[in-house]
Amino acid sequence: GESVGLHLPTLSVQEGDNSIINCAYSNSASDYFIWYKQESGKGPQFIIDIRSNMDKRQGQRVTVLLNKTVKHLSLQIAATQPGDSAVYFCAENPNNAGNMLTFGGGTRLMVKP
Amino acid sequence: KAGVTQTPRYLIKTRGQQVTLSCSPISGHRSVSWYQQTPGQGLQFLFEYFSETQRNKGNFPGRFSGRQFSNSRSEMNVSTLELGDSALYLCASSPGPTFNEQFFGPGTRLTVL
């Protein structure tokens, strides 16, 4: 079943290319930023996170960049695969807000074989 | 280690009824957060429970309530259902009171007719 918005921005890439998904966050006091991947009919799945005292963090095939000056977050996926097709959300955890997350609107990534 | 489980997975109710959704967090996790996901509003935070106490609450009417039990399992209740309450309700589990990581369950798809 559907799990995300009907009018999400969509990024279409060729298999094997690199993907860059961008997100603007709202709260300059946020301490923690996370990228989630959501496939149809499933809950969001953790991809990678970054704390506000960092500007770059790398995982397996993924890199997150944080620019606090312009409140911008990006997710880079190297060698994009068909299994990467999903909706990607950025989320922020405001300082002193316990485990509350504020989510961005999401970007749909479509990988063409 | 088992993930976050939510029951039921699908639910159909009519306007005016009430509904109770259940969430079992990851073993050892003491914080449970609830989110509502709709095509129009995206992912929105409902509330968070830690050690049986509500710590944070989102901007939802009082018809939305929740609780947490001593074994960290949580329930949320929606009374006097409205058509606009149709959504995917997601439960997320975190280890402790301050943000470190958050894992989502598959969600409960609620349809209000």
Interface residues (C-beta under 8 A of the other chain):
Chain A: G1 E2 S3 V4 G5 L6 D31 Y32 I34 Y36 G41 K42 G43 P44 Q45 F46 D49 F89 A91 N93 A97 G98 N99 M100 L101 T102 F103 G104 G105 G106
Chain B: V4 S31 S33 Y35 Q37 P39 G40 G42 L43 Q44 F45 E48 F50 R55 N56 G58 L88 L90 A92 S94 P97 T98 F99 E101 Q102 F103 F104 G105 P106 G107 R109
